[in-house]
Amino acid sequence: MNQTTKNRDLEAMFTAFKEKSASYLKNYKFLFSLNNIDVGTAEKELCFQSDKTALYHYSPLSDSPQKVPTLVVYALVNRPYMLDLQPDRSLVRNLLSHGVDLYMIDWGYPDRSDQYLTMDDYINGYLDDCVDYVKRRTGHHKVNLIGICQGGTFATIYTALNPTKVKNLVTMVTPIDFSSDEALLFKWSRFIDVDTMVDALGIIPADFLNLGFMMVRPFDRLLKYVNFLENLDQKEKTLNFLRMEKWIFDSPGQAGECYRQFIKDLYQENKLVQDRLDIGGKQVHLSQISMPVLNIYARYDHIVPPAATIALQKHITSKDTELYEFEGGHIGLFVSSKTQKEVGPAVAQWLRQRDR
């Protein structure tokens, strides 16, 4: 290669570098000009509160509302606005547009004053209070429950303990049988020295939990950030990415005693499917669930493996059950465009068919 060719190549490299740098600079200016990332924008009202637990009612978006009110029980470990991340990817708006009369629990952010809260406090206390409030407000003797992930486990336990209060139960990517070896989180949780953690910390830090979730697929996250930098010039993609990142890192800490029992009794001893789980002095028997059940799992879920969710079907006595497979992952079940077309309408239709 002669000197002229070398100079031409160097000049081309420098020009490309300068153009790329200018592009990145422009994109970074756009990024830092953003003051707030809007999430959870569906119209709602705070209608009940007990300590840090808040209950919201969403404004209807349909002229033909369903009769039986529906209460969404989200997980403790994340924020419920995942279900309303943005207007065009919102399970909340989807259900509302199909006539579901929707309520949702927001567990809030526990602090040191909450470290002694137990599963009994959350399930027989706050959740039961919310159910009773919805019943009083609407005049119905029963409510529909939609449980999400860990919130689905809570909703299932609540339904088994209070079958006369639940009209229909919908579980979404809900762990029931914790014996599965198909997910790293399930394996790791069996070896956590949870007693030492809770005794030392009181409140389990959100950063610890987030680190665990990120370590499940670390290279996927690295690739995600690389793609983000490459697409900074696309405003909508950038905003979509930032909404998701806001949700991921906006995680509450966990009340120590509740976390202790959830890890020991479920992940480590798998008591729920063995009829050995004790909540507030009452044994939980899944066979008490005889009302209609819609059980939804994600085929490629790496957080809650399908087998852990599907197992619910074997332990309930309901004659009206449906198992729904979503062709996607744990998070995709709530935010993908496919969900908006398929899952939301399917849940709403299932509830409407039993709305009597």
DRENGU-381512 format. One record per residue (C-alpha): residue number from 1; residue in one letter; chain; x, y, z. Coordinates in steps of 0.001 Angstrom, whole numbers, plus 500000, padded with zeros to 6 digits. Layout:
<rs>
+-----+--------+--------+--------+--------+--------+
! num ! residu ! chaine !     xx !     yy !     zz !
+-----+--------+--------+--------+--------+--------+
! NUM !      a !      A !      X !      Y !      Z !
...
+-----+--------+--------+--------+--------+--------+
</rs>
This chain:
<rs>
+-----+--------+--------+--------+--------+--------+
! num ! residu ! chaine !     xx !     yy !     zz !
+-----+--------+--------+--------+--------+--------+
!   1 !      m !      A ! 500000 ! 500000 ! 500000 !
!   2 !      n !      A ! 501520 ! 503332 ! 498935 !
!   3 !      q !      A ! 501506 ! 506521 ! 500988 !
!   4 !      t !      A ! 498734 ! 508125 ! 498931 !
!   5 !      t !      A ! 496399 ! 505193 ! 499622 !
!   6 !      k !      A ! 497249 ! 505279 ! 503332 !
!   7 !      n !      A ! 496516 ! 508990 ! 503535 !
!   8 !      r !      A ! 493210 ! 508511 ! 501742 !
!   9 !      d !      A ! 492188 ! 505732 ! 504149 !
!  10 !      l !      A ! 493178 ! 507784 ! 507189 !
!  11 !      e !      A ! 491224 ! 510745 ! 505875 !
!  12 !      a !      A ! 488161 ! 508563 ! 505344 !
!  13 !      m !      A ! 488449 ! 507153 ! 508871 !
!  14 !      f !      A ! 488795 ! 510632 ! 510341 !
!  15 !      t !      A ! 485768 ! 511898 ! 508410 !
!  16 !      a !      A ! 483655 ! 508944 ! 509538 !
!  17 !      f !      A ! 484783 ! 509444 ! 513144 !
!  18 !      k !      A ! 483966 ! 513152 ! 513010 !
!  19 !      e !      A ! 480506 ! 512497 ! 511559 !
!  20 !      k !      A ! 479782 ! 509807 ! 514150 !
!  21 !      s !      A ! 480989 ! 512054 ! 516968 !
!  22 !      a !      A ! 478782 ! 514890 ! 515764 !
!  23 !      s !      A ! 475828 ! 512525 ! 515617 !
!  24 !      y !      A ! 476484 ! 511243 ! 519150 !
!  25 !      l !      A ! 476855 ! 514793 ! 520465 !
!  26 !      k !      A ! 473510 ! 515786 ! 518964 !
!  27 !      n !      A ! 471862 ! 512680 ! 520385 !
!  28 !      y !      A ! 473326 ! 513208 ! 523840 !
!  29 !      k !      A ! 472036 ! 516784 ! 523846 !
!  30 !      f !      A ! 468558 ! 515417 ! 523127 !
!  31 !      l !      A ! 468976 ! 512830 ! 525881 !
!  32 !      f !      A ! 469993 ! 515362 ! 528527 !
!  33 !      s !      A ! 467231 ! 517738 ! 527486 !
!  34 !      l !      A ! 464649 ! 515280 ! 528803 !
!  35 !      n !      A ! 463441 ! 516388 ! 532218 !
!  36 !      n !      A ! 460869 ! 513707 ! 532917 !
!  37 !      i !      A ! 459824 ! 510374 ! 531451 !
!  38 !      d !      A ! 456063 ! 509963 ! 531667 !
!  39 !      v !      A ! 454782 ! 506570 ! 532804 !
!  40 !      g !      A ! 451476 ! 505385 ! 534241 !
!  41 !      t !      A ! 449444 ! 508104 ! 532533 !
!  42 !      a !      A ! 446017 ! 506415 ! 532425 !
!  43 !      e !      A ! 443568 ! 508514 ! 534439 !
!  44 !      k !      A ! 442961 ! 507170 ! 537933 !
!  45 !      e !      A ! 441935 ! 508262 ! 541421 !
!  46 !      l !      A ! 443271 ! 507306 ! 544829 !
!  47 !      c !      A ! 440225 ! 505843 ! 546534 !
!  48 !      f !      A ! 441617 ! 504023 ! 549575 !
!  49 !      q !      A ! 444859 ! 503923 ! 551550 !
!  50 !      s !      A ! 446180 ! 501907 ! 554471 !
!  51 !      d !      A ! 449680 ! 502798 ! 555634 !
!  52 !      k !      A ! 451825 ! 502807 ! 552466 !
!  53 !      t !      A ! 449423 ! 500611 ! 550480 !
!  54 !      a !      A ! 447289 ! 502642 ! 548074 !
!  55 !      l !      A ! 444299 ! 501523 ! 546028 !
!  56 !      y !      A ! 443533 ! 503251 ! 542718 !
!  57 !      h !      A ! 440418 ! 503155 ! 540563 !
!  58 !      y !      A ! 440847 ! 503811 ! 536838 !
!  59 !      s !      A ! 438474 ! 505983 ! 534854 !
!  60 !      p !      A ! 436378 ! 503880 ! 532443 !
!  61 !      l !      A ! 437075 ! 503952 ! 528714 !
!  62 !      s !      A ! 434066 ! 501943 ! 527558 !
!  63 !      d !      A ! 430345 ! 502595 ! 527234 !
!  64 !      s !      A ! 429587 ! 498986 ! 528179 !
!  65 !      p !      A ! 431310 ! 498388 ! 531522 !
!  66 !      q !      A ! 431450 ! 494978 ! 533116 !
!  67 !      k !      A ! 429434 ! 494487 ! 536291 !
!  68 !      v !      A ! 431948 ! 492707 ! 538527 !
!  69 !      p !      A ! 434878 ! 494930 ! 539602 !
!  70 !      t !      A ! 438408 ! 493700 ! 538931 !
!  71 !      l !      A ! 441324 ! 494211 ! 541304 !
!  72 !      v !      A ! 444915 ! 493919 ! 540063 !
!  73 !      v !      A ! 447456 ! 492572 ! 542554 !
!  74 !      y !      A ! 450987 ! 493423 ! 541459 !
!  75 !      a !      A ! 454295 ! 492111 ! 542808 !
!  76 !      l !      A ! 456062 ! 493731 ! 545747 !
!  77 !      v !      A ! 459420 ! 493825 ! 543976 !
!  78 !      n !      A ! 458512 ! 496235 ! 541148 !
!  79 !      r !      A ! 456210 ! 499151 ! 540452 !
!  80 !      p !      A ! 452746 ! 498489 ! 539008 !
!  81 !      y !      A ! 452997 ! 501132 ! 536261 !
!  82 !      m !      A ! 454619 ! 498421 ! 534139 !
!  83 !      l !      A ! 451005 ! 497669 ! 533193 !
!  84 !      d !      A ! 450595 ! 501237 ! 531900 !
!  85 !      l !      A ! 454112 ! 502026 ! 530683 !
!  86 !      q !      A ! 452992 ! 504159 ! 527740 !
!  87 !      p !      A ! 449619 ! 504803 ! 526071 !
!  88 !      d !      A ! 450160 ! 502473 ! 523105 !
!  89 !      r !      A ! 451575 ! 499670 ! 525274 !
!  90 !      s !      A ! 449264 ! 499589 ! 528247 !
!  91 !      l !      A ! 447487 ! 496517 ! 529535 !
!  92 !      v !      A ! 445544 ! 498868 ! 531813 !
!  93 !      r !      A ! 444148 ! 500930 ! 528924 !
!  94 !      n !      A ! 443479 ! 497762 ! 526961 !
!  95 !      l !      A ! 441361 ! 496272 ! 529728 !
!  96 !      l !      A ! 439580 ! 499576 ! 530306 !
!  97 !      s !      A ! 438726 ! 499913 ! 526626 !
!  98 !      h !      A ! 437073 ! 496486 ! 526790 !
!  99 !      g !      A ! 434876 ! 497458 ! 529724 !
! 100 !      v !      A ! 436795 ! 496097 ! 532714 !
! 101 !      d !      A ! 436040 ! 498093 ! 535890 !
! 102 !      l !      A ! 439628 ! 498264 ! 537062 !
! 103 !      y !      A ! 441238 ! 498791 ! 540462 !
! 104 !      m !      A ! 444942 ! 498374 ! 541242 !
! 105 !      i !      A ! 447011 ! 498066 ! 544404 !
! 106 !      d !      A ! 450212 ! 500065 ! 544794 !
! 107 !      w !      A ! 452217 ! 498617 ! 547713 !
! 108 !      g !      A ! 454428 ! 501706 ! 548006 !
! 109 !      y !      A ! 458041 ! 501876 ! 549183 !
! 110 !      p !      A ! 458709 ! 500118 ! 552511 !
! 111 !      d !      A ! 461113 ! 501742 ! 554960 !
! 112 !      r !      A ! 462587 ! 500676 ! 558301 !
! 113 !      s !      A ! 459219 ! 501076 ! 559985 !
! 114 !      d !      A ! 457866 ! 498293 ! 557737 !
! 115 !      q !      A ! 460623 ! 495709 ! 558257 !
! 116 !      y !      A ! 458416 ! 493465 ! 560398 !
! 117 !      l !      A ! 455559 ! 493239 ! 557891 !
! 118 !      t !      A ! 454824 ! 489609 ! 557033 !
! 119 !      m !      A ! 453017 ! 487811 ! 554223 !
! 120 !      d !      A ! 450065 ! 487705 ! 556605 !
! 121 !      d !      A ! 450098 ! 491510 ! 556830 !
! 122 !      y !      A ! 450135 ! 491890 ! 553058 !
! 123 !      i !      A ! 447616 ! 489155 ! 552217 !
! 124 !      n !      A ! 445194 ! 489008 ! 555169 !
! 125 !      g !      A ! 445746 ! 492667 ! 555970 !
! 126 !      y !      A ! 446266 ! 495109 ! 553107 !
! 127 !      l !      A ! 444948 ! 492924 ! 550266 !
! 128 !      d !      A ! 441858 ! 491922 ! 552219 !
! 129 !      d !      A ! 441226 ! 495557 ! 553149 !
! 130 !      c !      A ! 441363 ! 496521 ! 549464 !
! 131 !      v !      A ! 438993 ! 493720 ! 548470 !
! 132 !      d !      A ! 436519 ! 494742 ! 551173 !
! 133 !      y !      A ! 436705 ! 498379 ! 550087 !
! 134 !      v !      A ! 435967 ! 497519 ! 546446 !
! 135 !      k !      A ! 433047 ! 495367 ! 547552 !
! 136 !      r !      A ! 431593 ! 498190 ! 549657 !
! 137 !      r !      A ! 432127 ! 500798 ! 546966 !
! 138 !      t !      A ! 430552 ! 498761 ! 544162 !
! 139 !      g !      A ! 427934 ! 496845 ! 546134 !
! 140 !      h !      A ! 429168 ! 493496 ! 544818 !
! 141 !      h !      A ! 429731 ! 490531 ! 547109 !
! 142 !      k !      A ! 432709 ! 489307 ! 545083 !
! 143 !      v !      A ! 435541 ! 490742 ! 542993 !
! 144 !      n !      A ! 437686 ! 489477 ! 540151 !
! 145 !      l !      A ! 441391 ! 489212 ! 540958 !
! 146 !      i !      A ! 444206 ! 489575 ! 538418 !
! 147 !      g !      A ! 447530 ! 488585 ! 539978 !
! 148 !      i !      A ! 450855 ! 489489 ! 538367 !
! 149 !      c !      A ! 454006 ! 487429 ! 539064 !
! 150 !      q !      A ! 454605 ! 487481 ! 542857 !
! 151 !      g !      A ! 451321 ! 489366 ! 543126 !
! 152 !      g !      A ! 449726 ! 486371 ! 541440 !
! 153 !      t !      A ! 451094 ! 484137 ! 544186 !
! 154 !      f !      A ! 449573 ! 486482 ! 546766 !
! 155 !      a !      A ! 446263 ! 486575 ! 544870 !
! 156 !      t !      A ! 446201 ! 482778 ! 544649 !
! 157 !      i !      A ! 446890 ! 482395 ! 548366 !
! 158 !      y !      A ! 444241 ! 485000 ! 549154 !
! 159 !      t !      A ! 441694 ! 483233 ! 546961 !
! 160 !      a !      A ! 442380 ! 479895 ! 548649 !
! 161 !      l !      A ! 441866 ! 481523 ! 552060 !
! 162 !      n !      A ! 438843 ! 483613 ! 551006 !
! 163 !      p !      A ! 437025 ! 481748 ! 548213 !
! 164 !      t !      A ! 433667 ! 483415 ! 548981 !
! 165 !      k !      A ! 435116 ! 486847 ! 548114 !
! 166 !      v !      A ! 436538 ! 486029 ! 544671 !
! 167 !      k !      A ! 434367 ! 485682 ! 541577 !
! 168 !      n !      A ! 437089 ! 484893 ! 539002 !
! 169 !      l !      A ! 440859 ! 484504 ! 539330 !
! 170 !      v !      A ! 443348 ! 485452 ! 536606 !
! 171 !      t !      A ! 447012 ! 484641 ! 537191 !
! 172 !      m !      A ! 449746 ! 485959 ! 534918 !
! 173 !      v !      A ! 453312 ! 484510 ! 534949 !
! 174 !      t !      A ! 452662 ! 483439 ! 538539 !
! 175 !      p !      A ! 455024 ! 481115 ! 540440 !
! 176 !      i !      A ! 453086 ! 478349 ! 542193 !
! 177 !      d !      A ! 455385 ! 475310 ! 542187 !
! 178 !      f !      A ! 458865 ! 476505 ! 543168 !
! 179 !      s !      A ! 460624 ! 473186 ! 542523 !
! 180 !      s !      A ! 461525 ! 474077 ! 538938 !
! 181 !      d !      A ! 465206 ! 474036 ! 537890 !
! 182 !      e !      A ! 464541 ! 475943 ! 534671 !
! 183 !      a !      A ! 465261 ! 479444 ! 536016 !
! 184 !      l !      A ! 468429 ! 480760 ! 537650 !
! 185 !      l !      A ! 466497 ! 482856 ! 540160 !
! 186 !      f !      A ! 464769 ! 479727 ! 541418 !
! 187 !      k !      A ! 468128 ! 477980 ! 541848 !
! 188 !      w !      A ! 469865 ! 480928 ! 543493 !
! 189 !      s !      A ! 467036 ! 481534 ! 545938 !
! 190 !      r !      A ! 467398 ! 478045 ! 547371 !
! 191 !      f !      A ! 470880 ! 478904 ! 548652 !
! 192 !      i !      A ! 470268 ! 482425 ! 549985 !
! 193 !      d !      A ! 471070 ! 482816 ! 553681 !
! 194 !      v !      A ! 467939 ! 484849 ! 554093 !
! 195 !      d !      A ! 467978 ! 484798 ! 557903 !
! 196 !      t !      A ! 471352 ! 486529 ! 558045 !
! 197 !      m !      A ! 470271 ! 489075 ! 555429 !
! 198 !      v !      A ! 467010 ! 490002 ! 557122 !
! 199 !      d !      A ! 468489 ! 490041 ! 560630 !
! 200 !      a !      A ! 471272 ! 492366 ! 559464 !
! 201 !      l !      A ! 469380 ! 494657 ! 557097 !
! 202 !      g !      A ! 465715 ! 494704 ! 558122 !
! 203 !      i !      A ! 464728 ! 496043 ! 554698 !
! 204 !      i !      A ! 466214 ! 494150 ! 551741 !
! 205 !      p !      A ! 467668 ! 496830 ! 549424 !
! 206 !      a !      A ! 466208 ! 497262 ! 545964 !
! 207 !      d !      A ! 469727 ! 497367 ! 544484 !
! 208 !      f !      A ! 470387 ! 493824 ! 545711 !
! 209 !      l !      A ! 467244 ! 492541 ! 544016 !
! 210 !      n !      A ! 467942 ! 494447 ! 540791 !
! 211 !      l !      A ! 471468 ! 493039 ! 540644 !
! 212 !      g !      A ! 470048 ! 489531 ! 540863 !
! 213 !      f !      A ! 467635 ! 490136 ! 537988 !
! 214 !      m !      A ! 470383 ! 491691 ! 535839 !
! 215 !      m !      A ! 472788 ! 488804 ! 536479 !
! 216 !      v !      A ! 470322 ! 486323 ! 535001 !
! 217 !      r !      A ! 471149 ! 487524 ! 531474 !
! 218 !      p !      A ! 474028 ! 490025 ! 531752 !
! 219 !      f !      A ! 475032 ! 489969 ! 528097 !
! 220 !      d !      A ! 471488 ! 490692 ! 526994 !
! 221 !      r !      A ! 471595 ! 493887 ! 529031 !
! 222 !      l !      A ! 474987 ! 494845 ! 527577 !
! 223 !      l !      A ! 473644 ! 494401 ! 524059 !
! 224 !      k !      A ! 470572 ! 496395 ! 525021 !
! 225 !      y !      A ! 472703 ! 499406 ! 525981 !
! 226 !      v !      A ! 474784 ! 499143 ! 522810 !
! 227 !      n !      A ! 471598 ! 499200 ! 520730 !
! 228 !      f !      A ! 470356 ! 502149 ! 522764 !
! 229 !      l !      A ! 473432 ! 504214 ! 521879 !
! 230 !      e !      A ! 473078 ! 503304 ! 518226 !
! 231 !      n !      A ! 469443 ! 504453 ! 518148 !
! 232 !      l !      A ! 469654 ! 507678 ! 520127 !
! 233 !      d !      A ! 468652 ! 509631 ! 517032 !
! 234 !      q !      A ! 465247 ! 507898 ! 517027 !
! 235 !      k !      A ! 463170 ! 509775 ! 519580 !
! 236 !      e !      A ! 460376 ! 507242 ! 520091 !
! 237 !      k !      A ! 462764 ! 504298 ! 520481 !
! 238 !      t !      A ! 464798 ! 506320 ! 522959 !
! 239 !      l !      A ! 461726 ! 507238 ! 525003 !
! 240 !      n !      A ! 460532 ! 503610 ! 524973 !
! 241 !      f !      A ! 463934 ! 502494 ! 526250 !
! 242 !      l !      A ! 464017 ! 505139 ! 528995 !
! 243 !      r !      A ! 460518 ! 504276 ! 530209 !
! 244 !      m !      A ! 461565 ! 500667 ! 530627 !
! 245 !      e !      A ! 464808 ! 501648 ! 532370 !
! 246 !      k !      A ! 462892 ! 503915 ! 534731 !
! 247 !      w !      A ! 460658 ! 501008 ! 535691 !
! 248 !      i !      A ! 463581 ! 498592 ! 536128 !
! 249 !      f !      A ! 465470 ! 500845 ! 538527 !
! 250 !      d !      A ! 462443 ! 502294 ! 540311 !
! 251 !      s !      A ! 462225 ! 499270 ! 542588 !
! 252 !      p !      A ! 461061 ! 499260 ! 546221 !
! 253 !      g !      A ! 463043 ! 497585 ! 548964 !
! 254 !      q !      A ! 461422 ! 494576 ! 550604 !
! 255 !      a !      A ! 460003 ! 494253 ! 554105 !
! 256 !      g !      A ! 462398 ! 491811 ! 555720 !
! 257 !      e !      A ! 459971 ! 489430 ! 557422 !
! 258 !      c !      A ! 457813 ! 489085 ! 554316 !
! 259 !      y !      A ! 460908 ! 488466 ! 552202 !
! 260 !      r !      A ! 462153 ! 485876 ! 554712 !
! 261 !      q !      A ! 458953 ! 483861 ! 554551 !
! 262 !      f !      A ! 458607 ! 484132 ! 550782 !
! 263 !      i !      A ! 462137 ! 482811 ! 550257 !
! 264 !      k !      A ! 462068 ! 480101 ! 552943 !
! 265 !      d !      A ! 458503 ! 478806 ! 552645 !
! 266 !      l !      A ! 458182 ! 479032 ! 548877 !
! 267 !      y !      A ! 461537 ! 479031 ! 547053 !
! 268 !      q !      A ! 463329 ! 476829 ! 549564 !
! 269 !      e !      A ! 460613 ! 474549 ! 550960 !
! 270 !      n !      A ! 457901 ! 474782 ! 548266 !
! 271 !      k !      A ! 455139 ! 474637 ! 550860 !
! 272 !      l !      A ! 452333 ! 476113 ! 548739 !
! 273 !      v !      A ! 451778 ! 473040 ! 546567 !
! 274 !      q !      A ! 452216 ! 470726 ! 549553 !
! 275 !      d !      A ! 449385 ! 472229 ! 551634 !
! 276 !      r !      A ! 451968 ! 473208 ! 554276 !
! 277 !      l !      A ! 451967 ! 476981 ! 553884 !
! 278 !      d !      A ! 450758 ! 478846 ! 556972 !
! 279 !      i !      A ! 449544 ! 482430 ! 556590 !
! 280 !      g !      A ! 448370 ! 484094 ! 559791 !
! 281 !      g !      A ! 447735 ! 480771 ! 561481 !
! 282 !      k !      A ! 445687 ! 479404 ! 558570 !
! 283 !      q !      A ! 446787 ! 476582 ! 556296 !
! 284 !      v !      A ! 446575 ! 477382 ! 552573 !
! 285 !      h !      A ! 444850 ! 474679 ! 550516 !
! 286 !      l !      A ! 444787 ! 475348 ! 546773 !
! 287 !      s !      A ! 441929 ! 472861 ! 546499 !
! 288 !      q !      A ! 439697 ! 475610 ! 547935 !
! 289 !      i !      A ! 439959 ! 477409 ! 544587 !
! 290 !      s !      A ! 436827 ! 476229 ! 542793 !
! 291 !      m !      A ! 435841 ! 479421 ! 540946 !
! 292 !      p !      A ! 436788 ! 480046 ! 537264 !
! 293 !      v !      A ! 440547 ! 480412 ! 536733 !
! 294 !      l !      A ! 442479 ! 481815 ! 533764 !
! 295 !      n !      A ! 446153 ! 480886 ! 534107 !
! 296 !      i !      A ! 448528 ! 482722 ! 531747 !
! 297 !      y !      A ! 452181 ! 481846 ! 531255 !
! 298 !      a !      A ! 454913 ! 483036 ! 528899 !
! 299 !      r !      A ! 456558 ! 480352 ! 526811 !
! 300 !      y !      A ! 460018 ! 481962 ! 526928 !
! 301 !      d !      A ! 459862 ! 483252 ! 530493 !
! 302 !      h !      A ! 463324 ! 483242 ! 532129 !
! 303 !      i !      A ! 462074 ! 484696 ! 535445 !
! 304 !      v !      A ! 459110 ! 482408 ! 536174 !
! 305 !      p !      A ! 459459 ! 479201 ! 534120 !
! 306 !      p !      A ! 456242 ! 477919 ! 532534 !
! 307 !      a !      A ! 456234 ! 474738 ! 534635 !
! 308 !      a !      A ! 456067 ! 476801 ! 537830 !
! 309 !      t !      A ! 452887 ! 478507 ! 536575 !
! 310 !      i !      A ! 451188 ! 475611 ! 534807 !
! 311 !      a !      A ! 451343 ! 473580 ! 538032 !
! 312 !      l !      A ! 448385 ! 475550 ! 539420 !
! 313 !      q !      A ! 446048 ! 473504 ! 537230 !
! 314 !      k !      A ! 446882 ! 470311 ! 539154 !
! 315 !      h !      A ! 446041 ! 471661 ! 542593 !
! 316 !      i !      A ! 442739 ! 473523 ! 542177 !
! 317 !      t !      A ! 439257 ! 472025 ! 542001 !
! 318 !      s !      A ! 437699 ! 474470 ! 539550 !
! 319 !      k !      A ! 435748 ! 472929 ! 536668 !
! 320 !      d !      A ! 436109 ! 476118 ! 534638 !
! 321 !      t !      A ! 439817 ! 476609 ! 533977 !
! 322 !      e !      A ! 441784 ! 477839 ! 530985 !
! 323 !      l !      A ! 445531 ! 477699 ! 530396 !
! 324 !      y !      A ! 446784 ! 480457 ! 528088 !
! 325 !      e !      A ! 450245 ! 480378 ! 526509 !
! 326 !      f !      A ! 451835 ! 483654 ! 525430 !
! 327 !      e !      A ! 454517 ! 483355 ! 522740 !
! 328 !      g !      A ! 457010 ! 485633 ! 524427 !
! 329 !      g !      A ! 458885 ! 486445 ! 527623 !
! 330 !      h !      A ! 458109 ! 487621 ! 531139 !
! 331 !      i !      A ! 458190 ! 491368 ! 530445 !
! 332 !      g !      A ! 456914 ! 491051 ! 526881 !
! 333 !      l !      A ! 453651 ! 489702 ! 528259 !
! 334 !      f !      A ! 452841 ! 493222 ! 529447 !
! 335 !      v !      A ! 454530 ! 495654 ! 527062 !
! 336 !      s !      A ! 454801 ! 494016 ! 523649 !
! 337 !      s !      A ! 452577 ! 495056 ! 520763 !
! 338 !      k !      A ! 451475 ! 491427 ! 520526 !
! 339 !      t !      A ! 450063 ! 491642 ! 524039 !
! 340 !      q !      A ! 447952 ! 494646 ! 523141 !
! 341 !      k !      A ! 446410 ! 492715 ! 520248 !
! 342 !      e !      A ! 446004 ! 489351 ! 521962 !
! 343 !      v !      A ! 446367 ! 489094 ! 525738 !
! 344 !      g !      A ! 444450 ! 492180 ! 526882 !
! 345 !      p !      A ! 441377 ! 491450 ! 524727 !
! 346 !      a !      A ! 441508 ! 487752 ! 525684 !
! 347 !      v !      A ! 441501 ! 488523 ! 529424 !
! 348 !      a !      A ! 438690 ! 491060 ! 529047 !
! 349 !      q !      A ! 436584 ! 488655 ! 526980 !
! 350 !      w !      A ! 437174 ! 485813 ! 529458 !
! 351 !      l !      A ! 435997 ! 488033 ! 532314 !
! 352 !      r !      A ! 432985 ! 489312 ! 530378 !
! 353 !      q !      A ! 431819 ! 485750 ! 529669 !
! 354 !      r !      A ! 431708 ! 485218 ! 533441 !
! 355 !      d !      A ! 430350 ! 488654 ! 534343 !
! 356 !      r !      A ! 427158 ! 487696 ! 536085 !
+-----+--------+--------+--------+--------+--------+
</rs>
